């Protein structure tokens, strides 16, 4: 459990006594979408690009459609039992079974044989488009045999019943409109031929037929066979097969496969559902600090300010020195306003305001040095005499930028080898390097020694001291010097630092008898520069 610091007189009751926000899952979801909307748009664009590639490389197929009506034969004189029998036939599941008859290998093999399609490339290819390419790669590895023509043709044949009627719709996909119409009519004619042949065989087996009836059925059988061979289904009835052709297939100019509109709708829906779902689920499970509310739900330490993320386009330069004084060189920005907020929080305490402030983070690279430097520049720009002290003895990030030729540093003073020297940076701002150039710092140098306490006491007599401290994951120096500092600011990188890590930093500082002034959320995506 973390307790609110009470080292400063007049500190408002904000942490432990204020009502914490109770955010609903919907609020978290909307917040996550605002934070990750660019990633979501990229994911949607990527899915649409995949869909576009699939449509572009997939060969187009056309589908022609024909419809037939199944007509059970009726007696010349209908009785009530006949009517019941016909009604039973209309509702019989046998109607649905006719779709499987049309797609059966026996029937389709007849179409392939009569139209000489055994060597047709479309029926020998194992697949088509993007999935076909993937299947081709697997074919070589798995030694998969070439596709059977009847099976390939069955994949292209579509048969469906229209509602609860006796009408069946037959369509076949092919590379050209003319070929699709020819194949559709051929499948239809093969089905009629099969039905007539079956009934003719039944009549021969029973021995109950008339010569004229046989001749009529033979004529219908021959007509169906001619239609099969020519690829044109006649718009006539076939009483012997209990079938009437409602319309034969004609070439269609519009492709049936791939359905571009459907594919793009599916890709967009898939991208939005998976993208939004992943963002929401990830946000609900995420323990990283994204906003002030994320911190306030777990940590009672006061939140000071949110510093916007800075990109190269905002700076118009890649010089690191510009980054350290950005709050003063761009005073009209939200970035500068965030540091003025930190300054106001500090100076508004009057005589009880802390005179020495350390800036620390949980891990390296979270921006503690940048925050410390801009905070010091902002204090100096306000007319407050300020000293920026590089307390990161081993990394020396600020020293390499602000005093690359330093001859005396903090490490030498702590060792008793030199006297403290201040480097003038600008009006009201001076800098203390971590070490002299080319001098290695002894690994056992103790920054929490009485010498450090004396340095801070001397500097804070007439100045405000801002100390850049090393990250706790790199060194324990921040804990060691915490008792000698009036206050410490904890820097948190948005979307990187976990809330538990922030709590550990605060606990470590308080365990070292230090006082946490507050937290600063750095690189906030919600704030504009």
C-alpha positions as CSV (number, residue, x, y, z in Angstrom):
1,X,0.0,0.0,0.0
2,X,1.4,3.4,-1.0
3,X,0.8,6.5,1.2
4,X,0.5,10.0,0.2
5,X,3.5,12.2,1.0
6,X,2.9,15.0,3.5
7,X,6.4,16.6,3.6
8,X,5.2,19.9,2.1
9,X,3.0,22.3,4.1
10,X,-0.1,23.3,2.4
11,X,-0.2,20.3,0.0
12,X,-3.8,19.8,-1.1
13,X,-5.5,16.6,-0.2
14,X,-5.6,15.0,-3.6
15,X,-4.3,11.5,-3.4
16,X,-5.9,9.4,-0.7
17,X,-9.1,11.4,-0.1
18,X,-10.2,12.1,-3.7
19,X,-12.8,9.9,-5.4
20,X,-11.0,7.6,-7.9
21,X,-12.6,7.4,-11.3
22,X,-14.6,4.3,-11.9
23,X,-14.2,3.6,-15.6
24,X,-16.5,1.2,-17.3
25,X,-15.3,-1.3,-19.9
26,X,-16.9,0.8,-22.6
27,X,-14.8,3.8,-21.5
28,X,-11.7,1.8,-21.6
29,X,-12.6,0.4,-25.0
30,X,-13.2,3.9,-26.5
31,X,-10.0,5.2,-24.9
32,X,-8.1,2.3,-26.4
33,X,-9.6,2.9,-29.9
34,X,-8.6,6.6,-29.7
35,X,-5.0,5.6,-28.7
36,X,-4.6,2.9,-31.3
37,X,-6.8,4.2,-34.2
38,X,-3.7,4.5,-36.5
39,X,-2.8,0.9,-35.9
40,X,-6.4,-0.1,-36.6
41,X,-6.5,1.8,-39.8
42,X,-3.2,0.2,-40.9
43,X,-4.7,-3.3,-40.1
44,X,-7.8,-2.5,-42.1
45,X,-5.6,-1.2,-45.0
46,X,-3.5,-4.4,-44.8
47,X,-6.6,-6.7,-45.0
48,X,-7.9,-4.7,-47.9
49,X,-4.6,-5.0,-49.6
50,X,-4.6,-8.8,-49.2
51,X,-8.1,-8.8,-50.6
52,X,-7.0,-6.7,-53.5
53,X,-4.1,-9.0,-54.2
54,X,-6.4,-12.1,-54.1
55,X,-8.9,-10.5,-56.5
56,X,-6.1,-9.4,-58.8
57,X,-4.4,-12.8,-59.1
58,X,-7.5,-15.0,-59.0
59,X,-8.7,-16.0,-62.4
60,X,-12.2,-14.7,-63.1
61,X,-15.0,-17.2,-63.5
62,X,-18.5,-16.8,-65.0
63,X,-21.6,-18.6,-64.1
64,X,-24.6,-19.3,-66.3
65,X,-27.9,-20.5,-64.8
66,X,-30.8,-22.7,-65.9
67,X,-33.9,-23.7,-64.1
68,X,-36.1,-26.8,-64.3
69,X,-39.4,-27.8,-62.8
70,X,-39.9,-31.3,-61.5
71,X,-43.4,-32.4,-62.6
72,X,-44.8,-35.6,-61.1
73,X,-47.1,-37.3,-63.5
74,X,-50.8,-37.0,-62.7
75,X,-53.6,-39.4,-63.6
76,X,-56.1,-38.3,-66.1
77,X,-58.9,-38.4,-63.5
78,X,-57.8,-37.2,-60.1
79,X,-59.2,-38.8,-56.9
80,X,-58.7,-37.6,-53.4
81,X,-56.0,-40.3,-52.9
82,X,-54.2,-39.0,-56.0
83,X,-54.3,-35.5,-54.7
84,X,-52.9,-36.6,-51.4
85,X,-50.2,-38.6,-53.2
86,X,-49.2,-35.5,-55.3
87,X,-49.1,-33.3,-52.2
88,X,-46.9,-35.9,-50.5
89,X,-44.6,-35.9,-53.6
90,X,-44.3,-32.1,-53.4
91,X,-43.1,-32.3,-49.8
92,X,-41.0,-35.3,-50.3
93,X,-37.3,-35.1,-49.3
94,X,-36.6,-36.9,-52.5
95,X,-36.8,-33.5,-54.2
96,X,-33.7,-32.3,-52.2
97,X,-31.9,-35.5,-53.1
98,X,-32.0,-34.6,-56.8
99,X,-29.4,-32.0,-56.2
100,X,-26.9,-34.7,-55.3
101,X,-28.0,-36.7,-58.4
102,X,-27.1,-33.8,-60.6
103,X,-23.6,-33.4,-58.9
104,X,-23.0,-37.2,-58.9
105,X,-19.8,-38.5,-60.5
106,X,-21.7,-40.8,-62.8
107,X,-23.7,-37.9,-64.3
108,X,-20.7,-35.6,-64.5
109,X,-18.5,-38.2,-66.0
110,X,-21.0,-38.5,-68.9
111,X,-20.8,-34.7,-69.4
112,X,-17.0,-34.9,-69.4
113,X,-17.0,-37.9,-71.8
114,X,-19.6,-36.4,-74.3
115,X,-17.9,-33.0,-74.4
116,X,-14.4,-34.4,-74.4
117,X,-13.3,-32.5,-71.2
118,X,-10.9,-35.1,-69.8
119,X,-7.9,-33.0,-70.8
120,X,-9.5,-29.6,-70.0
121,X,-6.9,-27.5,-68.0
122,X,-9.7,-26.1,-65.7
123,X,-10.6,-29.6,-64.6
124,X,-7.0,-30.7,-64.1
125,X,-5.9,-27.8,-61.9
126,X,-5.7,-28.5,-58.2
127,X,-6.9,-25.0,-57.3
128,X,-7.2,-21.4,-58.3
129,X,-6.1,-18.0,-57.2
130,X,-4.2,-17.4,-54.0
131,X,-5.4,-20.6,-52.3
132,X,-4.5,-22.5,-55.5
133,X,-0.9,-21.2,-55.3
134,X,-0.6,-22.4,-51.7
135,X,-2.1,-25.8,-52.7
136,X,0.4,-26.0,-55.6
137,X,3.3,-25.6,-53.2
138,X,1.9,-28.3,-50.9
139,X,1.3,-30.6,-53.9
140,X,5.0,-30.9,-54.7
141,X,5.8,-31.7,-51.1
142,X,3.0,-34.1,-50.5
143,X,3.2,-35.7,-54.0
144,X,-0.5,-35.0,-54.4
145,X,-2.0,-36.5,-57.6
146,X,-3.7,-34.3,-60.1
147,X,-7.4,-33.5,-59.6
148,X,-10.0,-35.9,-60.9
149,X,-12.0,-34.2,-63.6
150,X,-15.3,-35.3,-62.2
151,X,-14.4,-33.9,-58.7
152,X,-13.1,-30.7,-60.2
153,X,-16.3,-30.2,-62.2
154,X,-18.4,-31.0,-59.2
155,X,-16.7,-28.1,-57.4
156,X,-17.9,-25.8,-60.2
157,X,-21.5,-27.1,-60.3
158,X,-24.1,-25.4,-58.0
159,X,-27.6,-26.8,-57.6
160,X,-30.2,-25.3,-55.2
161,X,-33.9,-25.6,-54.7
162,X,-35.8,-22.3,-54.9
163,X,-37.6,-22.1,-51.6
164,X,-40.1,-24.9,-51.1
165,X,-41.0,-25.1,-54.7
166,X,-40.2,-27.9,-57.2
167,X,-37.9,-25.6,-59.1
168,X,-34.2,-26.5,-59.2
169,X,-31.6,-23.9,-60.3
170,X,-28.4,-25.3,-61.9
171,X,-25.3,-23.2,-62.6
172,X,-21.7,-24.0,-63.6
173,X,-18.7,-21.7,-63.3
174,X,-16.2,-21.5,-66.1
175,X,-13.4,-19.2,-67.5
176,X,-15.7,-17.7,-70.2
177,X,-19.4,-16.9,-70.3
178,X,-19.9,-19.1,-73.4
179,X,-18.2,-22.1,-71.7
180,X,-20.2,-21.7,-68.5
181,X,-23.5,-21.6,-70.5
182,X,-22.5,-24.7,-72.5
183,X,-21.5,-26.7,-69.4
184,X,-24.7,-25.6,-67.5
185,X,-26.9,-26.8,-70.4
186,X,-24.8,-30.0,-70.7
187,X,-25.3,-30.8,-67.0
188,X,-29.0,-30.1,-67.4
189,X,-29.3,-32.4,-70.5
190,X,-27.3,-35.1,-68.8
191,X,-29.7,-35.0,-65.8
192,X,-32.7,-35.3,-68.2
193,X,-31.0,-38.1,-70.1
194,X,-30.4,-39.9,-66.8
195,X,-34.0,-39.6,-65.6
196,X,-35.4,-40.8,-68.9
197,X,-33.0,-43.7,-69.1
198,X,-33.9,-44.7,-65.5
199,X,-37.6,-44.7,-66.2
200,X,-37.1,-46.6,-69.5
201,X,-35.2,-49.3,-67.7
202,X,-37.9,-49.5,-65.1
203,X,-40.6,-50.0,-67.7
204,X,-38.6,-52.7,-69.5
205,X,-38.1,-54.5,-66.2
206,X,-41.8,-54.5,-65.4
207,X,-42.8,-55.4,-69.0
208,X,-45.6,-52.9,-68.8
209,X,-45.3,-50.5,-71.7
210,X,-46.7,-49.8,-75.1
211,X,-44.7,-49.6,-78.3
212,X,-45.8,-46.0,-78.9
213,X,-44.8,-45.0,-75.4
214,X,-41.4,-46.6,-75.9
215,X,-40.9,-44.7,-79.1
216,X,-41.9,-41.5,-77.5
217,X,-39.4,-42.0,-74.6
218,X,-36.7,-43.0,-77.0
219,X,-37.2,-39.7,-78.9
220,X,-37.0,-37.8,-75.6
221,X,-33.9,-39.7,-74.7
222,X,-32.3,-38.9,-78.0
223,X,-33.3,-35.2,-77.7
224,X,-31.6,-35.1,-74.3
225,X,-28.5,-36.7,-75.6
226,X,-28.2,-34.3,-78.5
227,X,-28.7,-31.4,-76.1
228,X,-25.9,-32.8,-73.9
229,X,-23.5,-33.0,-76.9
230,X,-24.3,-29.6,-78.3
231,X,-24.5,-27.8,-74.9
232,X,-28.0,-26.3,-75.6
233,X,-31.0,-27.4,-73.5
234,X,-34.3,-27.2,-75.4
235,X,-37.1,-25.3,-73.8
236,X,-39.5,-28.2,-73.9
237,X,-41.0,-30.6,-71.5
238,X,-39.8,-34.1,-70.9
239,X,-42.9,-36.0,-69.6
240,X,-41.0,-39.3,-69.4
241,X,-38.5,-37.7,-67.0
242,X,-41.2,-35.7,-65.1
243,X,-39.2,-32.6,-65.9
244,X,-40.0,-29.3,-67.7
245,X,-37.1,-27.0,-68.7
246,X,-38.1,-23.5,-67.6
247,X,-35.1,-21.8,-69.2
248,X,-31.8,-22.8,-70.5
249,X,-28.4,-21.3,-69.7
250,X,-27.1,-18.3,-71.6
251,X,-23.7,-16.6,-71.4
252,X,-23.4,-14.0,-68.6
253,X,-21.1,-11.0,-69.1
254,X,-20.6,-10.4,-65.4
255,X,-18.1,-12.7,-63.6
256,X,-19.4,-14.8,-60.8
257,X,-16.1,-15.6,-59.1
258,X,-14.3,-14.0,-57.4
259,X,-17.0,-11.7,-56.0
260,X,-15.1,-8.5,-55.6
261,X,-17.7,-6.7,-53.6
262,X,-18.3,-9.6,-51.2
263,X,-14.5,-10.1,-50.8
264,X,-13.9,-6.5,-49.9
265,X,-16.9,-6.4,-47.6
266,X,-15.6,-9.5,-45.9
267,X,-12.0,-8.2,-45.6
268,X,-13.3,-4.9,-44.1
269,X,-15.6,-6.6,-41.7
270,X,-12.9,-9.1,-40.7
271,X,-10.3,-6.3,-40.2
272,X,-12.7,-4.2,-38.1
273,X,-13.9,-7.0,-36.0
274,X,-10.5,-8.5,-35.3
275,X,-8.7,-5.2,-35.0
276,X,-11.2,-3.6,-32.7
277,X,-11.5,-6.8,-30.7
278,X,-7.8,-7.1,-30.3
279,X,-7.5,-3.5,-29.2
280,X,-10.3,-3.7,-26.7
281,X,-9.2,-7.1,-25.2
282,X,-5.6,-5.9,-25.1
283,X,-6.6,-2.7,-23.4
284,X,-8.7,-4.4,-20.8
285,X,-5.7,-6.7,-20.0
286,X,-3.1,-4.1,-20.3
287,X,-1.4,-3.0,-17.1
288,X,0.7,-0.3,-18.7
289,X,0.2,3.4,-17.9
290,X,-1.6,5.2,-20.8
291,X,-3.4,8.0,-19.0
292,X,-3.8,9.7,-15.6
293,X,-6.7,7.4,-14.8
294,X,-4.6,4.3,-15.2
295,X,-2.3,5.6,-12.5
296,X,-5.0,6.9,-10.2
297,X,-6.6,3.5,-10.0
298,X,-3.6,1.9,-8.3
299,X,-1.2,4.7,-7.2
300,X,-2.2,7.4,-4.7
301,X,0.8,9.7,-5.5
302,X,-0.3,12.9,-7.1
303,X,-0.3,13.3,-10.9
304,X,1.4,16.5,-12.0
305,X,1.4,16.8,-15.8
306,X,1.3,14.9,-19.1
307,X,4.1,15.7,-21.6
308,X,3.2,15.3,-25.3
309,X,5.2,13.0,-27.5
310,X,7.7,15.0,-29.7
311,X,8.5,13.9,-33.2
312,X,11.2,15.0,-35.6
313,X,8.8,17.0,-37.7
314,X,7.9,19.2,-34.7
315,X,11.6,20.1,-34.1
316,X,12.7,20.6,-37.7
317,X,16.1,19.5,-36.5
318,X,17.8,16.4,-35.2
319,X,20.1,18.1,-32.7
320,X,19.9,16.7,-29.2
321,X,20.5,20.0,-27.6
322,X,17.3,21.4,-29.0
323,X,15.4,18.6,-27.3
324,X,16.7,19.6,-23.9
325,X,15.5,23.2,-24.2
326,X,12.4,22.6,-26.3
327,X,10.1,24.0,-23.6
328,X,11.7,27.4,-23.9
329,X,12.4,27.5,-27.6
330,X,8.8,26.6,-28.4
331,X,6.9,28.4,-25.6
332,X,3.5,28.4,-27.3
333,X,3.2,24.6,-27.5
334,X,1.4,22.2,-25.3
335,X,4.8,20.7,-24.6
336,X,6.0,23.9,-23.0
337,X,2.7,24.3,-21.2
338,X,3.2,20.9,-19.5
339,X,6.5,22.0,-18.0
340,X,5.1,25.3,-16.9
341,X,2.5,23.2,-15.0
342,X,5.3,21.4,-13.3
343,X,6.9,24.7,-12.4
344,X,3.7,26.1,-11.1
345,X,3.2,23.1,-8.9
346,X,6.7,23.6,-7.5
347,X,6.7,27.4,-7.0
348,X,3.2,27.7,-5.7
349,X,4.3,26.2,-2.4
350,X,6.0,29.4,-1.4
351,X,8.6,29.1,1.3
352,X,7.7,25.4,1.8
353,X,8.5,24.6,-1.8
354,X,11.3,22.0,-2.3
355,X,14.6,23.4,-3.3
356,X,16.2,20.2,-4.6
357,X,14.2,18.0,-6.9
358,X,15.4,14.7,-8.3
359,X,13.9,13.2,-11.6
360,X,13.9,9.5,-11.9
361,X,12.3,6.7,-14.0
362,X,11.8,3.0,-13.7
363,X,13.7,2.0,-16.8
364,X,16.3,3.6,-19.1
365,X,15.0,5.5,-22.1
366,X,11.7,6.7,-20.6
367,X,12.8,10.4,-20.9
368,X,13.8,11.3,-17.3
369,X,16.9,13.3,-18.6
370,X,14.7,15.2,-21.1
371,X,12.1,16.0,-18.4
372,X,14.8,17.1,-16.0
373,X,16.5,19.4,-18.5
374,X,13.3,21.0,-19.8
375,X,12.1,21.5,-16.3
376,X,15.4,23.3,-15.4
377,X,15.3,25.4,-18.5
378,X,11.7,26.4,-17.7
379,X,12.6,27.4,-14.1
380,X,15.5,29.5,-15.4
381,X,13.3,31.2,-18.0
382,X,11.0,32.2,-15.2
383,X,13.9,34.0,-13.5
384,X,14.5,31.4,-10.8
385,X,18.2,30.7,-10.3
386,X,18.5,27.1,-11.2
387,X,21.3,24.4,-11.3
388,X,20.9,21.3,-13.5
389,X,23.0,18.5,-12.0
390,X,23.8,15.3,-13.9
391,X,23.5,12.7,-11.2
392,X,23.6,9.8,-13.6
393,X,27.3,9.1,-13.1
394,X,27.6,6.1,-15.4
395,X,25.4,7.1,-18.4
396,X,26.1,10.9,-18.2
397,X,23.5,11.6,-20.9
398,X,23.2,15.3,-20.1
399,X,27.0,15.8,-19.7
400,X,27.7,14.5,-23.2
401,X,25.3,17.0,-24.7
402,X,25.7,20.2,-22.5
403,X,29.4,19.8,-21.4
404,X,31.2,17.5,-23.7
405,X,34.5,19.1,-22.7
406,X,34.0,19.2,-19.0
407,X,37.2,19.0,-16.9
408,X,35.6,18.7,-13.5
409,X,32.5,16.7,-12.6
410,X,30.4,15.6,-9.7
411,X,32.2,12.3,-9.4
412,X,35.5,14.0,-8.7
413,X,33.9,16.2,-6.1
414,X,32.5,13.2,-4.3
415,X,35.9,11.6,-4.3
416,X,37.5,14.7,-2.9
417,X,39.7,15.1,-5.9
418,X,38.4,18.4,-7.1
419,X,36.2,21.4,-6.2
420,X,32.7,21.9,-7.5
421,X,32.6,24.0,-10.7
422,X,29.4,25.3,-12.3
423,X,29.1,25.7,-16.1
424,X,27.1,28.6,-17.2
425,X,24.4,27.6,-19.8
426,X,22.2,30.7,-20.0
427,X,20.9,33.4,-17.7
428,X,19.8,31.9,-14.4
429,X,20.8,28.4,-15.4
430,X,24.1,26.6,-14.6
431,X,25.1,23.0,-15.1
432,X,27.1,20.4,-13.0
433,X,28.5,17.6,-15.2
434,X,28.6,14.0,-13.8
435,X,32.3,13.6,-14.5
436,X,35.2,15.0,-16.4
437,X,35.7,13.9,-20.0
438,X,37.7,10.7,-20.3
439,X,37.6,10.0,-16.6
440,X,36.0,6.7,-15.6
441,X,33.7,6.7,-12.6
442,X,34.5,4.2,-9.8
443,X,31.7,1.6,-9.7
444,X,31.6,1.8,-5.9
445,X,31.2,5.6,-5.7
446,X,28.4,6.3,-3.2
447,X,26.2,9.2,-4.4
448,X,24.3,9.2,-1.0
449,X,27.4,10.2,0.9
450,X,27.6,13.2,3.3
451,X,29.6,14.9,0.6
452,X,26.5,14.8,-1.7
453,X,24.4,16.2,1.1
454,X,26.9,19.1,1.6
455,X,26.9,19.8,-2.2
456,X,23.1,20.0,-2.2
457,X,22.9,22.1,0.9
458,X,25.4,24.6,-0.5
459,X,23.7,24.9,-3.9
460,X,20.1,25.2,-2.6
461,X,21.0,28.3,-0.5
462,X,20.2,30.6,-3.4
463,X,19.2,28.3,-6.2
464,X,16.8,25.5,-7.1
465,X,18.6,22.3,-7.9
466,X,17.2,19.8,-10.5
467,X,19.0,16.4,-10.4
468,X,18.9,14.0,-13.3
469,X,19.0,10.5,-11.6
470,X,19.7,7.1,-13.2
471,X,16.8,4.7,-13.8
472,X,16.2,2.3,-11.0
473,X,16.6,-0.6,-13.3
474,X,20.2,0.6,-14.0
475,X,21.3,1.8,-10.6
476,X,20.1,2.2,-7.0
477,X,21.6,5.7,-6.8
478,X,18.2,7.4,-6.8
479,X,17.3,5.5,-3.6
480,X,20.7,6.3,-2.1
481,X,20.4,10.1,-2.6
482,X,16.6,10.3,-2.0
483,X,17.0,11.3,1.7
484,X,19.2,14.3,0.6
485,X,16.6,15.6,-1.8
486,X,13.5,17.6,-0.9
487,X,11.4,15.9,-3.5
488,X,11.5,13.5,-6.4
489,X,9.5,13.5,-9.6
490,X,8.8,10.0,-11.2
491,X,8.8,10.0,-15.0
492,X,6.5,7.4,-16.7
493,X,6.6,6.6,-20.4
494,X,3.2,6.3,-21.9
495,X,2.3,2.9,-23.0
496,X,5.6,1.4,-21.8
497,X,5.9,1.6,-18.1
498,X,3.7,-0.8,-16.2
499,X,1.7,0.5,-13.2
500,X,3.3,-2.0,-11.0
501,X,6.8,-0.7,-11.9
502,X,5.7,2.8,-11.0
503,X,4.5,1.6,-7.6
504,X,7.9,-0.2,-7.1
505,X,9.8,3.0,-7.8
506,X,7.7,5.0,-5.4
507,X,8.0,2.3,-2.7
508,X,11.8,2.2,-3.2
509,X,12.1,6.0,-2.9
510,X,10.0,6.1,0.2
511,X,11.9,3.2,1.7
512,X,15.0,5.3,1.2
513,X,13.4,8.1,3.2
514,X,12.7,10.1,0.1
515,X,9.6,12.2,-0.7
516,X,7.8,11.8,-4.0
517,X,6.6,15.2,-5.3
518,X,4.4,13.6,-8.0
519,X,4.4,11.7,-11.3
520,X,4.8,13.0,-14.9
521,X,3.4,11.0,-17.9
522,X,5.9,11.4,-20.7
523,X,5.4,10.9,-24.5
524,X,1.6,11.1,-24.2
525,X,-0.1,10.2,-27.4
526,X,-3.3,12.0,-26.3
527,X,-1.6,15.3,-26.0
528,X,-0.6,17.3,-29.2
529,X,2.8,18.9,-29.3
